[in-house]
Amino acid sequence: MAATVAGTHLSGDHASRPAGNTVPDGSLYSCTTHSLIYVSNYAGNSWSTWATLSATAGALVFLEAHTASSSAQLDFTSFISSTYDDYLIEGVDLAPATNAASMYLEIGTGGGPTYDTGNNYEWSSLGQSSDGVSRVDSGSTGLAKVFNGMSNNGGYGHGSFKMQATNLQSTAHRKVFQGTKQYVDSAPANIFAVFGISWSTTATAATALRFIMSSGNIASGTIRIYGVAKT
């Protein structure tokens, strides 16, 4: 989105922010990516934070996104903070490189982070397929499934989901995810489902999320994470 100019006041996403020495000294830039207002320092060719844009309670604030390109995994390591206790995670047009591969979710902890690949996840999915068959998937061992047995045939389309994540920084409660998803499995059949995931390690705060395939890589697609503003 290109920046728009009104005198020395500008607005746009972070990528569109001009260099600090190309605008008058003291110009303000409202950044829609970070919900910040920056002020320019012409001589130093720099921008510094001038103010934080207030967010209406319930508004979505973009935090982090990654686009796959034959990626072994997509890691999200910077979005979790005390500013939010509720997040929206959106997966768009995700495709596996390997036919019938499943997409898993792993929870990261610590500053590394270290990703939990053990039997600490519980999940359930209830849906209906275009061939008229109910699709139920659940488990309490191994990694939690976001998609189960995806087709890698681009002609069928790929997988998308929206899910809410809560309690990620809690050291007293489980970290939980719930949402809806649509994808084509290797039957092939179009699957529409509601699903939920729980990470049962209550005493440890989450610091990161990883999306990874059961085999092969993530060929394409984007995952974005938004914080739900509290005030």
Secondary structure, 3 states (H helix, E strand, C coil): CCCEEECCEEEECHHHCCCHHHCCCCCEEEECCCCEEEEEECCCCEEEEEEECCCCCCCEEEEEEEEEEEECEEEECCCCCCCCCEEEEEEEEEEECCCCEEEEEEEEECCCCEECCCCCEEEEEEEEECCCCEEEEEECCCCEEEEEEECCCHHHCCEEEEEEEECCCCCCCCEEEEEEEEEEECCCCEEEEEEEEEECCCCCCCCEEEEEECCCCEEEEEEEEEEECCC
